[in-house]
């Protein structure tokens, strides 16, 4: 598969999980599915399909970080698609953790769902927003 094809498939493979967490957080199947640590596996398939054939280049770019080397790698179609798959998989991993934490600490879905939506696009902002909401909730319970 080409880098373009894998890039195009990465987010759609994660979308059903995000939809469950955001739109059906209390559904029993959502809880069952999100309980699995394997949720980020589908976007990781794209990552590995891109990483394995270009492993030498990837390893050079990350093993001794240099801005120029990393920039050169990421400016290639396979490098950009690979980092996209990495981001999508790890954003989903973080989103899954946030969903599970929100259930454990009884954070209302009307609070969690917009934060999860933010996390899809800007995960660092979403993570910080969730950590604030989680801290407020934990303090209010004690």
C-alpha positions in Angstrom: 0.0 0.0 0.0 1.1 3.5 -0.7 1.8 6.1 2.0 -1.1 8.1 0.7 -3.5 5.2 1.0 -2.3 4.4 4.5 -2.5 8.0 5.5 -6.1 8.1 4.2 -7.1 5.0 6.2 -5.5 5.8 9.5 -8.1 8.2 11.0 -11.2 6.3 9.7 -9.9 3.2 11.5 -9.9 5.2 14.8 -13.2 7.0 14.2 -15.6 4.3 15.4 -13.9 4.2 18.8 -14.0 8.0 19.2 -17.7 7.9 18.1 -18.5 5.3 20.8 -16.7 7.3 23.6 -18.2 10.6 22.6 -21.8 9.8 21.5 -22.5 6.5 23.4 -20.4 6.6 26.5 -22.8 4.8 28.7 -23.7 2.0 26.2 -22.7 -1.4 27.5 -20.9 -2.2 24.2 -18.9 1.0 24.5 -17.7 0.0 27.9 -16.9 -3.6 26.7 -15.0 -2.4 23.6 -13.1 0.4 25.4 -12.0 -2.0 28.2 -9.7 -3.7 25.7 -6.1 -2.4 25.7 -6.0 -3.3 22.0 -8.2 -0.4 20.9 -5.4 1.6 19.2 -4.3 -1.5 17.2 -6.1 -0.6 14.0 -4.3 2.7 13.4 -1.1 1.0 14.5 -1.5 -1.4 11.6 -1.0 1.6 9.3 1.9 2.7 11.4 3.7 -0.6 11.1 2.9 -0.9 7.4 4.8 2.4 7.0 7.5 1.9 9.6 8.7 -1.6 8.7 9.8 -0.9 5.1 11.4 2.4 6.2 12.7 1.3 9.5 16.3 2.4 8.9 15.3 5.9 8.0 12.9 6.0 11.0 15.6 4.7 13.4 18.1 7.3 12.2 15.5 10.1 12.7 14.6 9.1 16.2 17.6 7.4 17.7 19.8 10.5 17.7 17.4 13.4 17.5 18.5 16.1 15.1 16.0 18.7 13.8 17.3 18.5 10.2 17.2 14.7 10.0 13.7 14.6 11.5 12.5 17.3 9.2 13.9 15.5 6.2 12.2 12.2 7.2 8.9 13.9 8.0 8.9 15.8 4.7 8.7 12.5 2.8 5.2 10.9 2.1 6.0 7.8 4.2 7.5 9.9 7.0 4.4 12.3 7.2 2.0 9.4 6.9 3.9 7.4 9.6 3.9 10.3 12.1 0.2 10.8 11.4 -0.5 7.1 12.2 1.6 7.5 15.3 -0.4 10.5 16.4 -3.8 9.0 15.7 -2.9 5.7 17.6 -1.5 7.6 20.6 -4.3 10.1 20.7 -6.7 7.2 20.7 -4.7 5.6 23.5 -5.0 8.8 25.5 -8.7 9.2 24.7 -9.4 5.6 25.8 -7.6 6.3 29.1 -9.6 9.6 29.5 -12.8 7.7 28.8 -12.0 5.0 31.4 -10.9 7.5 34.0 -14.1 9.5 33.4 -16.2 6.4 34.1 -14.2 5.5 37.2 -14.4 9.1 38.7 -18.0 9.6 37.5 -17.2 12.6 35.3 -20.4 13.4 33.4 -20.3 12.7 29.7 -21.4 16.3 29.0 -18.0 17.3 30.4 -16.0 14.4 29.0 -17.4 14.3 25.4 -16.3 17.8 24.4 -12.9 17.2 25.9 -12.6 14.0 23.9 -13.6 15.8 20.7 -10.9 18.4 21.5 -8.4 15.6 22.0 -9.1 14.2 18.5 -7.7 17.5 17.0 -5.4 18.9 19.6 -4.6 16.1 22.1 -2.2 18.1 24.3 -5.0 20.7 24.9 -7.5 17.9 25.4 -5.3 16.0 27.9 -4.7 19.1 30.0 -8.4 20.0 29.9 -9.2 16.5 31.1 -6.6 16.5 33.8 -8.2 19.7 35.1 -11.7 18.3 35.0 -10.5 15.1 36.6 -8.7 17.0 39.4 -11.8 19.1 40.1 -14.0 16.0 40.2 -11.7 14.1 42.5 -11.5 17.1 44.9 -15.3 17.4 44.9 -15.7 13.8 45.9 -13.3 14.0 48.9 
